[in-house]
Amino acid sequence: MNDELVQQIKANPKYQELVKKRTGFALKLGIFVLVMFYAYILTIAFDPSVMATKTGDGVMTIAFPIAAAIIVISFITTLIYVRRANTEFEDLNNQVKEEIKDKL
């Protein structure tokens, strides 16, 4: 790939829109997941009695269902990103390809 083509792609408004949307969305989802993980770990570190609360009459504590929910939510956020990447982001990518293909 030559430098002129790279510059044409970078100058394309659709490409700039794609990068902006993709980066912003990925950052939002990433921060959301990290906040969940760190909140869980910090709760265990600084107030373990909260996570040691028993659920019902059993021996299981509340920590396990919360950890399982965090893992499930992490998978869901991944699916949300993949779905958006395969629709909106892919459409923008194809538009950039079409505009650049005409200039080749």
C-alpha positions as CSV (number, residue, x, y, z in Angstrom):
1,M,0.0,0.0,0.0
2,N,1.5,3.3,-1.0
3,D,1.6,6.5,1.1
4,E,-0.7,8.4,-1.2
5,L,-3.4,5.8,-0.8
6,V,-3.0,5.8,3.0
7,Q,-3.4,9.6,3.0
8,Q,-6.5,9.4,0.8
9,I,-8.1,6.9,3.2
10,K,-7.2,9.0,6.3
11,A,-8.6,12.1,4.7
12,N,-11.9,10.4,3.8
13,P,-14.7,11.8,6.0
14,K,-16.3,8.4,6.2
15,Y,-13.1,6.9,7.5
16,Q,-12.8,9.6,10.1
17,E,-16.4,9.0,11.2
18,L,-15.7,5.3,11.4
19,V,-12.6,5.8,13.6
20,K,-14.4,8.3,15.9
21,K,-17.5,6.1,16.4
22,R,-15.6,2.9,16.8
23,T,-13.1,4.3,19.3
24,G,-15.7,6.1,21.3
25,F,-17.9,3.0,21.5
26,A,-15.1,0.7,22.4
27,L,-13.9,3.1,25.1
28,K,-17.3,3.3,26.7
29,L,-17.8,-0.4,26.8
30,G,-14.3,-1.0,28.0
31,I,-14.6,1.5,30.8
32,F,-18.0,0.0,31.8
33,V,-16.5,-3.5,32.1
34,L,-13.4,-2.3,33.9
35,V,-15.5,-0.4,36.4
36,M,-17.5,-3.5,37.1
37,F,-14.4,-5.7,37.6
38,Y,-12.6,-3.1,39.8
39,A,-15.7,-2.4,41.9
40,Y,-16.0,-6.1,42.6
41,I,-12.3,-6.5,43.5
42,L,-12.2,-3.3,45.6
43,T,-15.3,-4.3,47.5
44,I,-13.6,-7.6,48.3
45,A,-10.4,-5.8,49.3
46,F,-11.9,-3.1,51.5
47,D,-15.2,-4.5,52.8
48,P,-15.2,-8.3,52.5
49,S,-18.1,-8.6,54.8
50,V,-20.4,-7.4,52.0
51,M,-19.4,-10.2,49.8
52,A,-19.5,-12.7,52.7
53,T,-23.2,-12.2,53.1
54,K,-25.0,-15.6,52.9
55,T,-27.8,-16.1,50.3
56,G,-30.8,-17.8,51.9
57,D,-30.2,-20.8,54.2
58,G,-27.3,-22.2,52.0
59,V,-23.6,-21.9,52.3
60,M,-23.2,-19.8,49.1
61,T,-22.3,-16.2,49.6
62,I,-23.4,-13.2,47.5
63,A,-20.0,-13.0,45.9
64,F,-20.6,-15.9,43.6
65,P,-23.8,-14.7,41.9
66,I,-22.2,-11.2,41.5
67,A,-19.1,-12.7,39.9
68,A,-21.2,-14.8,37.6
69,A,-23.2,-11.8,36.6
70,I,-20.0,-9.8,35.9
71,I,-18.8,-12.5,33.5
72,V,-22.2,-12.8,31.8
73,I,-22.3,-9.0,31.4
74,S,-18.8,-9.0,29.9
75,F,-19.9,-11.5,27.3
76,I,-23.0,-9.4,26.5
77,T,-20.9,-6.3,26.1
78,T,-18.7,-8.3,23.7
79,L,-21.7,-9.4,21.7
80,I,-23.0,-5.8,21.6
81,Y,-19.7,-4.6,20.2
82,V,-19.5,-7.4,17.6
83,R,-23.0,-6.8,16.5
84,R,-22.4,-3.1,16.0
85,A,-19.0,-3.8,14.3
86,N,-20.7,-6.2,11.9
87,T,-23.5,-3.7,11.0
88,E,-22.7,0.0,11.4
89,F,-18.9,-0.1,11.4
90,E,-18.8,-2.6,8.5
91,D,-21.2,-0.4,6.4
92,L,-18.9,2.6,7.0
93,N,-15.9,0.5,6.1
94,N,-17.5,-0.7,2.9
95,Q,-18.4,2.9,2.0
96,V,-14.7,4.0,2.4
97,K,-13.6,1.0,0.2
98,E,-16.0,2.0,-2.5
99,E,-14.9,5.6,-2.5
100,I,-11.3,4.7,-2.6
101,K,-11.8,2.0,-5.3
102,D,-13.0,4.7,-7.6
103,K,-9.8,6.7,-7.1
104,L,-7.5,3.8,-7.9
